[in-house]
Amino acid sequence: MPLELALNDRVRLRKPHACGGYEWTVVRLGADIGLKCDTCGRYVLLSRRDLEKRLKAKLPPAPASP
């Protein structure tokens, strides 16, 4: 069953990014998923299959900034 994701969903991956962050925001959907690191802002593109392997958890939405 395919992974259910929407734009602006937050996810936690199993291994940290080079900057040390685990949390990412979904910014592109399709056959490939675009993710933006919440710590440093780096953008990466992963295949759906790779993301399903690396995904640890879906996180609640980020609090709105005033």
PQR file with spaces between the fields and no chain letter, atoms N, CA, C, O and H, PARSE charges and radii, in Angstrom:
ATOM       1  N    MET     1       0.844   -1.183    0.000 -0.4000 1.5000
ATOM       2  CA   MET     1       0.000    0.000    0.000 -0.0000 2.0000
ATOM       3  C    MET     1       0.891    1.249    0.000  0.5500 1.7000
ATOM       4  O    MET     1       1.805    1.355    0.817 -0.5500 1.4000
ATOM       5  N    PRO     2       0.632    2.178   -0.896 -0.5600 1.5000
ATOM       6  CA   PRO     2       1.490    3.367   -0.977  0.2800 2.0000
ATOM       7  C    PRO     2       1.376    4.262    0.257  0.5500 1.7000
ATOM       8  O    PRO     2       0.353    4.288    0.941 -0.5500 1.4000
ATOM       9  N    LEU     3       2.424    4.970    0.510 -0.4000 1.5000
ATOM      10  CA   LEU     3       2.487    5.905    1.630 -0.0000 2.0000
ATOM      11  C    LEU     3       1.582    7.101    1.358  0.5500 1.7000
ATOM      12  O    LEU     3       1.649    7.687    0.278 -0.5500 1.4000
ATOM      13  H    LEU     3       3.256    4.949   -0.045  0.4000 1.0000
ATOM      14  N    GLU     4       0.745    7.469    2.310 -0.4000 1.5000
ATOM      15  CA   GLU     4      -0.166    8.608    2.176 -0.0000 2.0000
ATOM      16  C    GLU     4       0.517    9.865    2.705  0.5500 1.7000
ATOM      17  O    GLU     4       0.723   10.012    3.910 -0.5500 1.4000
ATOM      18  H    GLU     4       0.691    6.993    3.188  0.4000 1.0000
ATOM      19  N    LEU     5       0.862   10.756    1.801 -0.4000 1.5000
ATOM      20  CA   LEU     5       1.502   12.011    2.174 -0.0000 2.0000
ATOM      21  C    LEU     5       0.763   13.167    1.519  0.5500 1.7000
ATOM      22  O    LEU     5       0.116   12.998    0.485 -0.5500 1.4000
ATOM      23  H    LEU     5       0.695   10.636    0.822  0.4000 1.0000
ATOM      24  N    ALA     6       0.863   14.329    2.120 -0.4000 1.5000
ATOM      25  CA   ALA     6       0.306   15.560    1.560 -0.0000 2.0000
ATOM      26  C    ALA     6       1.385   16.636    1.670  0.5500 1.7000
ATOM      27  O    ALA     6       2.348   16.494    2.424 -0.5500 1.4000
ATOM      28  H    ALA     6       1.389   14.466    2.960  0.4000 1.0000
ATOM      29  N    LEU     7       1.209   17.701    0.912 -0.4000 1.5000
ATOM      30  CA   LEU     7       2.153   18.815    1.003 -0.0000 2.0000
ATOM      31  C    LEU     7       2.175   19.372    2.419  0.5500 1.7000
ATOM      32  O    LEU     7       1.147   19.408    3.096 -0.5500 1.4000
ATOM      33  H    LEU     7       0.427   17.816    0.300  0.4000 1.0000
ATOM      34  N    ASN     8       3.323   19.796    2.850 -0.4000 1.5000
ATOM      35  CA   ASN     8       3.559   20.382    4.177 -0.0000 2.0000
ATOM      36  C    ASN     8       3.424   19.388    5.323  0.5500 1.7000
ATOM      37  O    ASN     8       3.385   19.803    6.482 -0.5500 1.4000
ATOM      38  H    ASN     8       4.158   19.767    2.300  0.4000 1.0000
ATOM      39  N    ASP     9       3.350   18.077    5.036 -0.4000 1.5000
ATOM      40  CA   ASP     9       3.431   17.074    6.097 -0.0000 2.0000
ATOM      41  C    ASP     9       4.848   17.079    6.634  0.5500 1.7000
ATOM      42  O    ASP     9       5.796   17.335    5.892 -0.5500 1.4000
ATOM      43  H    ASP     9       3.382   17.740    4.095  0.4000 1.0000
ATOM      44  N    ARG    10       4.997   16.799    7.916 -0.4000 1.5000
ATOM      45  CA   ARG    10       6.323   16.694    8.513 -0.0000 2.0000
ATOM      46  C    ARG    10       6.618   15.235    8.783  0.5500 1.7000
ATOM      47  O    ARG    10       5.750   14.497    9.248 -0.5500 1.4000
ATOM      48  H    ARG    10       4.227   16.591    8.519  0.4000 1.0000
ATOM      49  N    VAL    11       7.852   14.812    8.491 -0.4000 1.5000
ATOM      50  CA   VAL    11       8.248   13.426    8.691 -0.0000 2.0000
ATOM      51  C    VAL    11       9.585   13.376    9.425  0.5500 1.7000
ATOM      52  O    VAL    11      10.376   14.319    9.382 -0.5500 1.4000
ATOM      53  H    VAL    11       8.557   15.412    8.113  0.4000 1.0000
ATOM      54  N    ARG    12       9.814   12.257   10.095 -0.4000 1.5000
ATOM      55  CA   ARG    12      11.093   12.009   10.777 -0.0000 2.0000
ATOM      56  C    ARG    12      11.730   10.804   10.091  0.5500 1.7000
ATOM      57  O    ARG    12      11.095    9.762    9.926 -0.5500 1.4000
ATOM      58  H    ARG    12       9.172   11.491   10.130  0.4000 1.0000
ATOM      59  N    LEU    13      12.998   10.960    9.692 -0.4000 1.5000
ATOM      60  CA   LEU    13      13.719    9.877    9.039 -0.0000 2.0000
ATOM      61  C    LEU    13      14.592    9.147   10.046  0.5500 1.7000
ATOM      62  O    LEU    13      14.897    9.670   11.118 -0.5500 1.4000
ATOM      63  H    LEU    13      13.514   11.806    9.826  0.4000 1.0000
ATOM      64  N    ARG    14      14.989    7.938    9.691 -0.4000 1.5000
ATOM      65  CA   ARG    14      15.761    7.083   10.608 -0.0000 2.0000
ATOM      66  C    ARG    14      17.166    7.611   10.877  0.5500 1.7000
ATOM      67  O    ARG    14      17.641    7.556   12.011 -0.5500 1.4000
ATOM      68  H    ARG    14      14.741    7.513    8.821  0.4000 1.0000
ATOM      69  N    LYS    15      17.833    8.121    9.846 -0.4000 1.5000
ATOM      70  CA   LYS    15      19.202    8.615   10.018 -0.0000 2.0000
ATOM      71  C    LYS    15      19.213   10.137    9.941  0.5500 1.7000
ATOM      72  O    LYS    15      18.409   10.726    9.220 -0.5500 1.4000
ATOM      73  H    LYS    15      17.448    8.166    8.924  0.4000 1.0000
ATOM      74  N    PRO    16      20.115   10.777   10.677 -0.5600 1.5000
ATOM      75  CA   PRO    16      20.157   12.242   10.643  0.2800 2.0000
ATOM      76  C    PRO    16      20.767   12.769    9.356  0.5500 1.7000
ATOM      77  O    PRO    16      21.553   12.091    8.695 -0.5500 1.4000
ATOM      78  N    HIS    17      20.391   13.981    9.018 -0.4000 1.5000
ATOM      79  CA   HIS    17      21.001   14.712    7.906 -0.0000 2.0000
ATOM      80  C    HIS    17      22.386   15.145    8.370  0.5500 1.7000
ATOM      81  O    HIS    17      22.679   15.082    9.564 -0.5500 1.4000
ATOM      82  H    HIS    17      19.752   14.532    9.555  0.4000 1.0000
ATOM      83  N    ALA    18      23.228   15.576    7.470 -0.4000 1.5000
ATOM      84  CA   ALA    18      24.588   16.006    7.816 -0.0000 2.0000
ATOM      85  C    ALA    18      24.592   17.130    8.852  0.5500 1.7000
ATOM      86  O    ALA    18      25.537   17.256    9.630 -0.5500 1.4000
ATOM      87  H    ALA    18      22.991   15.627    6.500  0.4000 1.0000
ATOM      88  N    CYS    19      23.528   17.953    8.861 -0.4000 1.5000
ATOM      89  CA   CYS    19      23.437   19.052    9.823 -0.0000 2.0000
ATOM      90  C    CYS    19      22.991   18.568   11.205  0.5500 1.7000
ATOM      91  O    CYS    19      23.050   19.325   12.174 -0.5500 1.4000
ATOM      92  H    CYS    19      22.760   17.850    8.228  0.4000 1.0000
ATOM      93  N    GLY    20      22.546   17.315   11.301 -0.4000 1.5000
ATOM      94  CA   GLY    20      22.115   16.761   12.582 -0.0000 2.0000
ATOM      95  C    GLY    20      20.612   16.703   12.755  0.5500 1.7000
ATOM      96  O    GLY    20      20.136   16.189   13.767 -0.5500 1.4000
ATOM      97  H    GLY    20      22.498   16.700   10.513  0.4000 1.0000
ATOM      98  N    GLY    21      19.843   17.217   11.792 -0.4000 1.5000
ATOM      99  CA   GLY    21      18.393   17.234   11.908 -0.0000 2.0000
ATOM     100  C    GLY    21      17.746   15.952   11.409  0.5500 1.7000
ATOM     101  O    GLY    21      18.223   15.334   10.457 -0.5500 1.4000
ATOM     102  H    GLY    21      20.231   17.635   10.970  0.4000 1.0000
ATOM     103  N    TYR    22      16.655   15.559   12.060 -0.4000 1.5000
ATOM     104  CA   TYR    22      15.893   14.378   11.680 -0.0000 2.0000
ATOM     105  C    TYR    22      14.565   14.742   11.022  0.5500 1.7000
ATOM     106  O    TYR    22      13.990   13.920   10.309 -0.5500 1.4000
ATOM     107  H    TYR    22      16.268   16.061   12.833  0.4000 1.0000
ATOM     108  N    GLU    23      14.069   15.955   11.247 -0.4000 1.5000
ATOM     109  CA   GLU    23      12.747   16.354   10.768 -0.0000 2.0000
ATOM     110  C    GLU    23      12.821   17.003    9.396  0.5500 1.7000
ATOM     111  O    GLU    23      13.718   17.798    9.116 -0.5500 1.4000
ATOM     112  H    GLU    23      14.536   16.623   11.827  0.4000 1.0000
ATOM     113  N    TRP    24      11.847   16.646    8.533 -0.4000 1.5000
ATOM     114  CA   TRP    24      11.760   17.142    7.158 -0.0000 2.0000
ATOM     115  C    TRP    24      10.332   17.524    6.859  0.5500 1.7000
ATOM     116  O    TRP    24       9.404   16.994    7.469 -0.5500 1.4000
ATOM     117  H    TRP    24      11.118   16.000    8.761  0.4000 1.0000
ATOM     118  N    THR    25      10.141   18.446    5.918 -0.4000 1.5000
ATOM     119  CA   THR    25       8.817   18.868    5.457 -0.0000 2.0000
ATOM     120  C    THR    25       8.666   18.471    3.998  0.5500 1.7000
ATOM     121  O    THR    25       9.580   18.673    3.199 -0.5500 1.4000
ATOM     122  H    THR    25      10.895   18.876    5.421  0.4000 1.0000
ATOM     123  N    VAL    26       7.512   17.906    3.647 -0.4000 1.5000
ATOM     124  CA   VAL    26       7.235   17.493    2.271 -0.0000 2.0000
ATOM     125  C    VAL    26       6.888   18.742    1.460  0.5500 1.7000
ATOM     126  O    VAL    26       5.961   19.473    1.808 -0.5500 1.4000
ATOM     127  H    VAL    26       6.769   17.742    4.296  0.4000 1.0000
ATOM     128  N    VAL    27       7.637   18.987    0.371 -0.4000 1.5000
ATOM     129  CA   VAL    27       7.398   20.166   -0.460 -0.0000 2.0000
ATOM     130  C    VAL    27       7.069   19.808   -1.909  0.5500 1.7000
ATOM     131  O    VAL    27       6.717   20.691   -2.692 -0.5500 1.4000
ATOM     132  H    VAL    27       8.391   18.393    0.087  0.4000 1.0000
ATOM     133  N    ARG    28       7.175   18.541   -2.278 -0.4000 1.5000
ATOM     134  CA   ARG    28       6.848   18.107   -3.638 -0.0000 2.0000
ATOM     135  C    ARG    28       6.355   16.672   -3.585  0.5500 1.7000
ATOM     136  O    ARG    28       6.918   15.841   -2.872 -0.5500 1.4000
ATOM     137  H    ARG    28       7.461   17.824   -1.642  0.4000 1.0000
ATOM     138  N    LEU    29       5.290   16.379   -4.347 -0.4000 1.5000
ATOM     139  CA   LEU    29       4.738   15.029   -4.414 -0.0000 2.0000
ATOM     140  C    LEU    29       4.750   14.540   -5.851  0.5500 1.7000
ATOM     141  O    LEU    29       4.735   15.337   -6.789 -0.5500 1.4000
ATOM     142  H    LEU    29       4.833   17.055   -4.926  0.4000 1.0000
ATOM     143  N    GLY    30       4.776   13.252   -6.014 -0.4000 1.5000
ATOM     144  CA   GLY    30       4.792   12.628   -7.327 -0.0000 2.0000
ATOM     145  C    GLY    30       5.496   11.292   -7.208  0.5500 1.7000
ATOM     146  O    GLY    30       5.500   10.684   -6.138 -0.5500 1.4000
ATOM     147  H    GLY    30       4.788   12.605   -5.252  0.4000 1.0000
ATOM     148  N    ALA    31       6.095   10.828   -8.303 -0.4000 1.5000
ATOM     149  CA   ALA    31       6.874    9.589   -8.239 -0.0000 2.0000
ATOM     150  C    ALA    31       8.066    9.784   -7.302  0.5500 1.7000
ATOM     151  O    ALA    31       8.477    8.858   -6.603 -0.5500 1.4000
ATOM     152  H    ALA    31       6.092   11.322   -9.172  0.4000 1.0000
ATOM     153  N    ASP    32       8.617   11.008   -7.296 -0.4000 1.5000
ATOM     154  CA   ASP    32       9.676   11.388   -6.361 -0.0000 2.0000
ATOM     155  C    ASP    32       9.096   12.363   -5.351  0.5500 1.7000
ATOM     156  O    ASP    32       8.209   13.154   -5.673 -0.5500 1.4000
ATOM     157  H    ASP    32       8.283   11.761   -7.863  0.4000 1.0000
ATOM     158  N    ILE    33       9.600   12.301   -4.133 -0.4000 1.5000
ATOM     159  CA   ILE    33       9.123   13.170   -3.055 -0.0000 2.0000
ATOM     160  C    ILE    33      10.217   14.183   -2.738  0.5500 1.7000
ATOM     161  O    ILE    33      11.364   13.811   -2.490 -0.5500 1.4000
ATOM     162  H    ILE    33      10.320   11.658   -3.871  0.4000 1.0000
ATOM     163  N    GLY    34       9.859   15.460   -2.747 -0.4000 1.5000
ATOM     164  CA   GLY    34      10.793   16.520   -2.383 -0.0000 2.0000
ATOM     165  C    GLY    34      10.668   16.820   -0.898  0.5500 1.7000
ATOM     166  O    GLY    34       9.567   17.025   -0.386 -0.5500 1.4000
ATOM     167  H    GLY    34       8.928   15.762   -2.949  0.4000 1.0000
ATOM     168  N    LEU    35      11.799   16.846   -0.214 -0.4000 1.5000
ATOM     169  CA   LEU    35      11.823   17.118    1.228 -0.0000 2.0000
ATOM     170  C    LEU    35      12.741   18.300    1.506  0.5500 1.7000
ATOM     171  O    LEU    35      13.767   18.477    0.848 -0.5500 1.4000
ATOM     172  H    LEU    35      12.693   16.680   -0.630  0.4000 1.0000
ATOM     173  N    LYS    36      12.350   19.115    2.504 -0.4000 1.5000
ATOM     174  CA   LYS    36      13.165   20.239    2.948 -0.0000 2.0000
ATOM     175  C    LYS    36      13.520   20.014    4.407  0.5500 1.7000
ATOM     176  O    LYS    36      12.641   19.786    5.238 -0.5500 1.4000
ATOM     177  H    LYS    36      11.517   18.971    3.038  0.4000 1.0000
ATOM     178  N    CYS    37      14.802   20.078    4.717 -0.4000 1.5000
ATOM     179  CA   CYS    37      15.269   19.874    6.092 -0.0000 2.0000
ATOM     180  C    CYS    37      14.773   21.018    6.962  0.5500 1.7000
ATOM     181  O    CYS    37      14.944   22.185    6.609 -0.5500 1.4000
ATOM     182  H    CYS    37      15.516   20.263    4.042  0.4000 1.0000
ATOM     183  N    ASP    38      14.159   20.695    8.102 -0.4000 1.5000
ATOM     184  CA   ASP    38      13.654   21.724    9.002 -0.0000 2.0000
ATOM     185  C    ASP    38      14.778   22.425    9.763  0.5500 1.7000
ATOM     186  O    ASP    38      14.567   23.510   10.305 -0.5500 1.4000
ATOM     187  H    ASP    38      14.020   19.747    8.389  0.4000 1.0000
ATOM     188  N    THR    39      15.965   21.825    9.813 -0.4000 1.5000
ATOM     189  CA   THR    39      17.074   22.412   10.547 -0.0000 2.0000
ATOM     190  C    THR    39      17.885   23.391    9.689  0.5500 1.7000
ATOM     191  O    THR    39      18.138   24.524   10.098 -0.5500 1.4000
ATOM     192  H    THR    39      16.136   20.944    9.373  0.4000 1.0000
ATOM     193  N    CYS    40      18.290   22.938    8.490 -0.4000 1.5000
ATOM     194  CA   CYS    40      19.178   23.778    7.685 -0.0000 2.0000
ATOM     195  C    CYS    40      18.546   24.289    6.389  0.5500 1.7000
ATOM     196  O    CYS    40      19.115   25.168    5.741 -0.5500 1.4000
ATOM     197  H    CYS    40      18.085   22.018    8.158  0.4000 1.0000
ATOM     198  N    GLY    41      17.384   23.760    5.995 -0.4000 1.5000
ATOM     199  CA   GLY    41      16.712   24.235    4.796 -0.0000 2.0000
ATOM     200  C    GLY    41      17.138   23.555    3.511  0.5500 1.7000
ATOM     201  O    GLY    41      16.679   23.940    2.436 -0.5500 1.4000
ATOM     202  H    GLY    41      16.922   23.046    6.521  0.4000 1.0000
ATOM     203  N    ARG    42      17.998   22.561    3.589 -0.4000 1.5000
ATOM     204  CA   ARG    42      18.464   21.847    2.390 -0.0000 2.0000
ATOM     205  C    ARG    42      17.304   21.090    1.754  0.5500 1.7000
ATOM     206  O    ARG    42      16.445   20.560    2.458 -0.5500 1.4000
ATOM     207  H    ARG    42      18.371   22.248    4.462  0.4000 1.0000
ATOM     208  N    TYR    43      17.277   21.037    0.405 -0.4000 1.5000
ATOM     209  CA   TYR    43      16.232   20.359   -0.351 -0.0000 2.0000
ATOM     210  C    TYR    43      16.794   19.076   -0.949  0.5500 1.7000
ATOM     211  O    TYR    43      17.849   19.103   -1.582 -0.5500 1.4000
ATOM     212  H    TYR    43      17.975   21.467   -0.167  0.4000 1.0000
ATOM     213  N    VAL    44      16.101   17.946   -0.757 -0.4000 1.5000
ATOM     214  CA   VAL    44      16.506   16.677   -1.359 -0.0000 2.0000
ATOM     215  C    VAL    44      15.310   16.057   -2.057  0.5500 1.7000
ATOM     216  O    VAL    44      14.162   16.351   -1.725 -0.5500 1.4000
ATOM     217  H    VAL    44      15.244   17.925   -0.242  0.4000 1.0000
ATOM     218  N    LEU    45      15.585   15.204   -3.018 -0.4000 1.5000
ATOM     219  CA   LEU    45      14.560   14.517   -3.782 -0.0000 2.0000
ATOM     220  C    LEU    45      14.791   13.021   -3.613  0.5500 1.7000
ATOM     221  O    LEU    45      15.856   12.514   -3.963 -0.5500 1.4000
ATOM     222  H    LEU    45      16.518   14.965   -3.287  0.4000 1.0000
ATOM     223  N    LEU    46      13.787   12.302   -3.071 -0.4000 1.5000
ATOM     224  CA   LEU    46      13.881   10.860   -2.858 -0.0000 2.0000
ATOM     225  C    LEU    46      12.769   10.161   -3.622  0.5500 1.7000
ATOM     226  O    LEU    46      11.669   10.694   -3.769 -0.5500 1.4000
ATOM     227  H    LEU    46      12.921   12.713   -2.786  0.4000 1.0000
ATOM     228  N    SER    47      13.065    8.969   -4.104 -0.4000 1.5000
ATOM     229  CA   SER    47      12.001    8.178   -4.710 -0.0000 2.0000
ATOM     230  C    SER    47      11.038    7.752   -3.593  0.5500 1.7000
ATOM     231  O    SER    47      11.415    7.685   -2.423 -0.5500 1.4000
ATOM     232  H    SER    47      13.958    8.535   -3.985  0.4000 1.0000
ATOM     233  N    ARG    48       9.821    7.474   -3.969 -0.4000 1.5000
ATOM     234  CA   ARG    48       8.814    7.058   -3.001 -0.0000 2.0000
ATOM     235  C    ARG    48       9.275    5.810   -2.238  0.5500 1.7000
ATOM     236  O    ARG    48       9.089    5.703   -1.026 -0.5500 1.4000
ATOM     237  H    ARG    48       9.515    7.529   -4.920  0.4000 1.0000
ATOM     238  N    ARG    49       9.873    4.879   -2.969 -0.4000 1.5000
ATOM     239  CA   ARG    49      10.347    3.633   -2.352 -0.0000 2.0000
ATOM     240  C    ARG    49      11.433    3.915   -1.311  0.5500 1.7000
ATOM     241  O    ARG    49      11.401    3.353   -0.216 -0.5500 1.4000
ATOM     242  H    ARG    49      10.024    4.966   -3.953  0.4000 1.0000
ATOM     243  N    ASP    50      12.403    4.790   -1.650 -0.4000 1.5000
ATOM     244  CA   ASP    50      13.470    5.133   -0.702 -0.0000 2.0000
ATOM     245  C    ASP    50      12.907    5.824    0.541  0.5500 1.7000
ATOM     246  O    ASP    50      13.347    5.551    1.658 -0.5500 1.4000
ATOM     247  H    ASP    50      12.429    5.246   -2.539  0.4000 1.0000
ATOM     248  N    LEU    51      11.941    6.711    0.347 -0.4000 1.5000
ATOM     249  CA   LEU    51      11.350    7.409    1.486 -0.0000 2.0000
ATOM     250  C    LEU    51      10.629    6.429    2.403  0.5500 1.7000
ATOM     251  O    LEU    51      10.730    6.543    3.624 -0.5500 1.4000
ATOM     252  H    LEU    51      11.584    6.933   -0.560  0.4000 1.0000
ATOM     253  N    GLU    52       9.904    5.471    1.838 -0.4000 1.5000
ATOM     254  CA   GLU    52       9.209    4.479    2.661 -0.0000 2.0000
ATOM     255  C    GLU    52      10.186    3.674    3.504  0.5500 1.7000
ATOM     256  O    GLU    52       9.869    3.320    4.639 -0.5500 1.4000
ATOM     257  H    GLU    52       9.821    5.378    0.845  0.4000 1.0000
ATOM     258  N    LYS    53      11.379    3.376    2.967 -0.4000 1.5000
ATOM     259  CA   LYS    53      12.392    2.632    3.717 -0.0000 2.0000
ATOM     260  C    LYS    53      12.996    3.479    4.835  0.5500 1.7000
ATOM     261  O    LYS    53      13.262    2.979    5.927 -0.5500 1.4000
ATOM     262  H    LYS    53      11.637    3.664    2.044  0.4000 1.0000
ATOM     263  N    ARG    54      13.209    4.771    4.554 -0.4000 1.5000
ATOM     264  CA   ARG    54      13.895    5.656    5.503 -0.0000 2.0000
ATOM     265  C    ARG    54      12.977    6.297    6.538  0.5500 1.7000
ATOM     266  O    ARG    54      13.455    6.840    7.533 -0.5500 1.4000
ATOM     267  H    ARG    54      12.992    5.178    3.666  0.4000 1.0000
ATOM     268  N    LEU    55      11.672    6.241    6.317 -0.4000 1.5000
ATOM     269  CA   LEU    55      10.708    6.914    7.187 -0.0000 2.0000
ATOM     270  C    LEU    55      10.610    6.232    8.549  0.5500 1.7000
ATOM     271  O    LEU    55      10.493    5.009    8.635 -0.5500 1.4000
ATOM     272  H    LEU    55      11.284    5.799    5.509  0.4000 1.0000
ATOM     273  N    LYS    56      10.660    7.026    9.597 -0.4000 1.5000
ATOM     274  CA   LYS    56      10.488    6.507   10.950 -0.0000 2.0000
ATOM     275  C    LYS    56       9.102    6.855   11.467  0.5500 1.7000
ATOM     276  O    LYS    56       8.440    6.007   12.065 -0.5500 1.4000
ATOM     277  H    LYS    56      10.755    8.018    9.527  0.4000 1.0000
ATOM     278  N    ALA    57       8.645    8.098   11.247 -0.4000 1.5000
ATOM     279  CA   ALA    57       7.331    8.517   11.761 -0.0000 2.0000
ATOM     280  C    ALA    57       6.834    9.758   11.016  0.5500 1.7000
ATOM     281  O    ALA    57       7.617   10.549   10.490 -0.5500 1.4000
ATOM     282  H    ALA    57       9.182    8.787   10.761  0.4000 1.0000
ATOM     283  N    LYS    58       5.515    9.899   10.989 -0.4000 1.5000
ATOM     284  CA   LYS    58       4.904   11.158   10.535 -0.0000 2.0000
ATOM     285  C    LYS    58       4.682   11.998   11.769  0.5500 1.7000
ATOM     286  O    LYS    58       4.212   11.493   12.789 -0.5500 1.4000
ATOM     287  H    LYS    58       4.878    9.257   11.416  0.4000 1.0000
ATOM     288  N    LEU    59       5.010   13.263   11.694 -0.4000 1.5000
ATOM     289  CA   LEU    59       4.924   14.161   12.841 -0.0000 2.0000
ATOM     290  C    LEU    59       3.686   15.042   12.735  0.5500 1.7000
ATOM     291  O    LEU    59       3.161   15.244   11.640 -0.5500 1.4000
ATOM     292  H    LEU    59       5.391   13.674   10.866  0.4000 1.0000
ATOM     293  N    PRO    60       3.215   15.571   13.866 -0.5600 1.5000
ATOM     294  CA   PRO    60       2.110   16.530   13.811  0.2800 2.0000
ATOM     295  C    PRO    60       2.558   17.804   13.110  0.5500 1.7000
ATOM     296  O    PRO    60       3.753   18.094   13.067 -0.5500 1.4000
ATOM     297  N    PRO    61       1.632   18.558   12.567 -0.5600 1.5000
ATOM     298  CA   PRO    61       1.999   19.797   11.863  0.2800 2.0000
ATOM     299  C    PRO    61       2.738   20.769   12.789  0.5500 1.7000
ATOM     300  O    PRO    61       2.529   20.785   14.002 -0.5500 1.4000
ATOM     301  N    ALA    62       3.592   21.562   12.187 -0.4000 1.5000
ATOM     302  CA   ALA    62       4.354   22.555   12.953 -0.0000 2.0000
ATOM     303  C    ALA    62       3.396   23.650   13.444  0.5500 1.7000
ATOM     304  O    ALA    62       2.449   24.004   12.742 -0.5500 1.4000
ATOM     305  H    ALA    62       3.762   21.549   11.201  0.4000 1.0000
ATOM     306  N    PRO    63       3.637   24.180   14.633 -0.5600 1.5000
ATOM     307  CA   PRO    63       2.784   25.284   15.124  0.2800 2.0000
ATOM     308  C    PRO    63       2.923   26.505   14.224  0.5500 1.7000
ATOM     309  O    PRO    63       4.006   26.806   13.721 -0.5500 1.4000
ATOM     310  N    ALA    64       1.834   27.184   14.037 -0.4000 1.5000
ATOM     311  CA   ALA    64       1.838   28.384   13.186 -0.0000 2.0000
ATOM     312  C    ALA    64       2.615   29.499   13.866  0.5500 1.7000
ATOM     313  O    ALA    64       2.458   29.736   15.064 -0.5500 1.4000
ATOM     314  H    ALA    64       0.955   26.940   14.446  0.4000 1.0000
ATOM     315  N    SER    65       3.451   30.180   13.100 -0.4000 1.5000
ATOM     316  CA   SER    65       4.207   31.295   13.662 -0.0000 2.0000
ATOM     317  C    SER    65       3.372   32.565   13.588  0.5500 1.7000
ATOM     318  O    SER    65       2.654   32.780   12.612 -0.5500 1.4000
ATOM     319  H    SER    65       3.579   29.988   12.127  0.4000 1.0000
ATOM     320  N    PRO    66       3.463   33.421   14.630 -0.5600 1.5000
ATOM     321  CA   PRO    66       2.628   34.634   14.650  0.2800 2.0000
ATOM     322  C    PRO    66       3.058   35.676   13.659  0.5500 1.7000
ATOM     323  O    PRO    66       2.443   36.739   13.575 -0.5500 1.4000
